[in-house]
Every structure is written in C-alpha cells, then in structure tokens.
Amino acid sequence: MKNAHQVAALPWRQGKQGVEILLVTTRTTKRWVIPKGWPMVGMPDHDAAAQEAFEEAGVRGGISSAACGRYGYLKISEKGKARPVTVTVYPLFVDKELADWPERLERERRWISGSAACELAGEPELVSVLKNFVDHPPEVTTQPKVAKKSFWQKLLAMFR
C-alpha cells in the first residue's frame, strides 16, 4: 500500500531561553502534535500547512516553502483500519496568535521549549523532526514587517 501524504506546519518563535514550539492536541486521542492536514487543491503544500496552523492552532506567520523534515505515522480510520501516512513539515515563524480560531473548542494549544516539545510530542518520528529543528533552528534576522501608516492615517492620528 502506498503511503498517503499530509502537510504540517511547525509553529515556532524565539523565546528568552531559545526556540519555542507550539503544539496542539489531536481531536480524539488528545495526543500532542503539530498542526497537519491533507494537501489542498490549487494551493502549494507549504501554504496548505499554514492554513492548517490557522485552523488548528490559531496562529499566522511566515511559512517557509522549504520543508524542515518528514515523518511517518499510522492513521487509524473510524473503522479501525491503519493507513500509513508520510507528513512533510514546513517551519512557520509565528508573528500573530489569535484568541479565536476555527478549532478552538476542539483542541488545546501550548507554547513550550523545544526540548519539552520533544518529550511531549505524541508521534515518535515527529520527535526526531522536532529535535533536528531545535538543534538547527533557522536564523531570524529581521522582525516581521509592520505596515507603514499612510499619510492620511498619520494626519488623523495627530487629531486623536
């Protein structure tokens, strides 16, 4: 049987103690994982991964088009049948965390240190992807861009 393919976002930020990872719980078993889902028609895989991060974890940011790893797991269907799945993981530098998002009532999210994420993650092969990422994080050389105010916005602000 050929492996099915999913995409995932690895939401991260630079904390005071180093790299922090955002994990979410699965809907049914409540294991800790990263946001993942099926590829979306007409959308590059890394953008589909970013969409999953929004839907499952309520975060937005800069998604890399270059994968930082792959892992496999067995997806168990409602009928109990196991299907092998290969997941391609794309790092997502988080610059916005929303208070409300589509799956807010179905999942828990938690920012934790990279080392704690490796201990908490519910998929054994995911742990190796996380460990490699934490050991070799990308450099963040610039802060997320802030939109410049227009002339009219600046003028209006002077009268407030």
Solvent accessible surface area in square Angstrom, and as a share of the most:
residue,aa,sasa,rsa
1,M,161,0.72
2,K,184,0.78
3,N,69,0.35
4,A,11,0.08
5,H,69,0.31
6,Q,6,0.03
7,V,0,0.00
8,A,0,0.00
9,A,0,0.00
10,L,0,0.00
11,P,0,0.00
12,W,6,0.02
13,R,81,0.30
14,Q,102,0.45
15,G,19,0.18
16,K,202,0.86
17,Q,174,0.77
18,G,22,0.21
19,V,16,0.09
20,E,41,0.18
21,I,0,0.00
22,L,0,0.00
23,L,0,0.00
24,V,0,0.00
25,T,6,0.03
26,T,18,0.10
27,R,123,0.45
28,T,124,0.72
29,T,85,0.49
30,K,107,0.45
31,R,90,0.33
32,W,30,0.10
33,V,3,0.02
34,I,0,0.00
35,P,0,0.00
36,K,28,0.12
37,G,8,0.08
38,W,100,0.35
39,P,56,0.35
40,M,55,0.25
41,V,162,0.93
42,G,86,0.83
43,M,75,0.33
44,P,70,0.44
45,D,46,0.24
46,H,41,0.18
47,D,56,0.29
48,A,0,0.00
49,A,0,0.00
50,A,23,0.18
51,Q,51,0.23
52,E,17,0.08
53,A,0,0.00
54,F,38,0.16
55,E,46,0.20
56,E,10,0.05
57,A,0,0.00
58,G,0,0.00
59,V,1,0.00
60,R,105,0.38
61,G,28,0.27
62,G,46,0.45
63,I,36,0.18
64,S,40,0.26
65,S,80,0.52
66,A,66,0.52
67,A,41,0.32
68,C,34,0.20
69,G,19,0.19
70,R,153,0.56
71,Y,5,0.02
72,G,20,0.19
73,Y,30,0.11
74,L,108,0.54
75,K,78,0.33
76,I,106,0.54
77,S,54,0.35
78,E,187,0.84
79,K,197,0.83
80,G,53,0.51
81,K,135,0.57
82,A,43,0.34
83,R,117,0.43
84,P,34,0.22
85,V,1,0.00
86,T,39,0.23
87,V,0,0.00
88,T,4,0.03
89,V,0,0.00
90,Y,20,0.08
91,P,12,0.08
92,L,1,0.01
93,F,44,0.18
94,V,15,0.09
95,D,78,0.40
96,K,115,0.49
97,E,79,0.36
98,L,41,0.20
99,A,93,0.72
100,D,96,0.50
101,W,26,0.09
102,P,80,0.50
103,E,19,0.09
104,R,101,0.37
105,L,150,0.75
106,E,71,0.32
107,R,32,0.12
108,E,86,0.39
109,R,55,0.20
110,R,99,0.36
111,W,43,0.15
112,I,27,0.13
113,S,50,0.32
114,G,3,0.03
115,S,73,0.47
116,A,38,0.29
117,A,0,0.00
118,C,22,0.13
119,E,153,0.69
120,L,64,0.32
121,A,13,0.10
122,G,29,0.28
123,E,15,0.07
124,P,112,0.71
125,E,95,0.43
126,L,0,0.00
127,V,41,0.24
128,S,71,0.46
129,V,10,0.06
130,L,0,0.00
131,K,112,0.48
132,N,78,0.40
133,F,8,0.03
134,V,39,0.22
135,D,77,0.40
136,H,132,0.59
137,P,54,0.34
138,P,60,0.38
139,E,155,0.70
140,V,57,0.33
141,T,111,0.64
142,T,101,0.59
143,Q,142,0.63
144,P,50,0.31
145,K,202,0.85
146,V,134,0.77
147,A,93,0.72
148,K,193,0.82
149,K,124,0.52
150,S,54,0.35
151,F,133,0.55
152,W,169,0.59
153,Q,99,0.44
154,K,114,0.48
155,L,58,0.29
156,L,101,0.50
157,A,45,0.35
158,M,142,0.64
159,F,158,0.66
160,R,224,0.82
